[in-house]
């Protein structure tokens, strides 16, 4: 249960760091009816968040997580 809680908290932290336009696009996506989402394409909102996500992912302090992931998923 804790892992799910941490995942939700992490997603919320990232969401709050997105530009306001990206946050609004994400809320709009979630509020759509199920049948409308069937034709949804990521290209509708991803460009709005690209700059913020790139800043987060390319930060030097994230290198630790990249290295850890590579070690955990290394082919022997």
Buried (B, 14 or more C-beta within 10 A) or exposed (E): EEEEEEEEEEEEEEBEBBEEEBBEBBEEBEEEEEEEEEEEEEEEBEEBBEEBBEEBEEEEEEEEEEEEEEEEEEEE
